[in-house]
Amino acid sequence: MSYEPQEGIDYIVDFYAVAGVEHDTEEANINKAINKQLSQYHPDRLEGVAPEFQARGERMAQILNKARSILLNEDKRKQYDAIYDDWDGPVSQNGDPAIRIEDAVRAEMSMRTEDEVIAAFFKFDKEADMFVSSSQGRADLFEKMIEQAGDNVPDDLREQYEATLLEIEQNLDLKESQRTSLMGVVSPVKYSRVTLGYGEELGTAIEEAKTTQLEVLQARALGGTVQKLAILSGDTEFKSANVVDTASIQLPTYFEPLAEQVAEIALRRQTVLEKRLANFVPVYPELESQQDAKTGVIFGLGHTDADQATYKWFAFIPDFAKGAINSVEMPNEITESLAAADYQAVFDAGFNVGLFTPLEHVDLETLLNEAISKYVDTYYPDDEAEEEPSILA
C-alpha cells in the first residue's frame, strides 16, 4: 500500500491557476473562466469515456466548484489568499496531487514496521560498502607505513592514504545523509564539511528535527490547512479532528534507532577526520629561505592546474600570550608579491608562507586551525604557551 498525498496537508491547489486566471483577476472574469472550464467536465461530456478520464473529470469539476465558492466570495477569497501566501509546501497548478520527495519517502516509511525500515537501511549499507570494501584495509596498511617512515613520509604515500580516507568519509557521509534525510534533520554543516565538533552539532540538529517532525504530525492530526480550506469551501462532510489528543501523537518508531545509528556514524566520521588532519602537511615553498619563524604566516589555499596555481590567501600573526592567532589584512605590496609567486619579497616583509590544497569534506576553519597548529609545531617547538594558538579565539 502506498501513501496518497492529501490536499491541505501535503499540498494545496491554486484555484486561480485551475480556473486559468491571474490572482488579481476581477470576480466577473473569474466566473466566466470557471464556467468555461466547467463546460469541459460536464457529465454529458464524460459519459462513455474511459473510467480514469471520467474520474479525472469529476475531480476537476469538484475543484472548480470549490474555486467558485471561494473566489467569488469577497471574504472567503481574502482568507484563501492569506492561506496561499502563508503556505510553504507544494502547490498544485492543475489539481493533481503533489508532494515533496522527502515527505513522500517519510510517509511511505511511516507505513512500514521499524524492522522493515532498519532492514532497508542495512541492505543499502551493504550495497554502499561494496564500492569501498578494501578501503579500510588499505587505510590500515598506509597508516602503518607512515608510522614506520617517521619524519620521512613520501608525498605519494600521504596522497594515497588521504585518497583512501576520503573514500571512507564519502561512504559514511552517504549512509548518514540517507538516514538524516528520512528523519528531516537539517545538516549542521554545508557541503558535507565536517568539523571536530560535528557529532555534538549533529546531535543538536537531531533534537531540533524531533521537535519539527512531531509538530508536523500533530498538525496533520488536527487538520491544519485542510480544515481551513474545507470550511471555506463549505464542505459539510469534513469532520474536525480537534478531538485528537496531541499528546498521543508520536514520532515513527524508526526515528530513535536511526538517530542512534547517525550518532555512531558521526563519531566514525570524526575519527576519520582526525586521521586526515594528522596526515595533512602544508608545503613551505623555498624552504631554505624561511628556515626561521617570521612575525606572521600567510597560508595559500588552492588547486594546481597544469603550470598555473591560484590561491586564496589568509594572513595571521600569533599571540602566544593570549593563546590566539590574529587574522590580519595584507598590504597591497604583499598581495602583489604573492600573485607573482615572489615569495622572497613576502619573507622579507616578515611572513612565512605555507601552501596547501583544501581537503574535501573538511571545514575550512578546521583546516586552517590544523595548518596553524602544524606551523606552530614547526617554527615554535619550544613555545611554553599553556594552550596552542587557535584562530577560533
VENLINTA-V165636 format. One line per field, one symbol per residue. phi: phi as a letter, one per 30 degrees, with the letter a starting at -180 (. if undefined). Layout:
phi->???
//
This chain:
phi->.cdcecdiccabcddddddibddcddeeddddddddddddcdeddddideedddddddddddddddeddcdccedddddddddddddccdbddbjdebadeddddddddddcdedddddddddddddddddbecdddddddddddddddidbddddddddddddddeddddddddddddddddiddedbchiddcdcdeddddddddddeddddddddddddjhdedddddddiddddcdcddddddddbdeddddeddddddddddddddddeddddddbdccdhedcbdcdcdbbbcccaccchcbbcbccbcbbdbddcibccdbdceeddeddddchddddddddjbdbbbadeddicddddddddddedddddcbdcdcddbdebddd
//
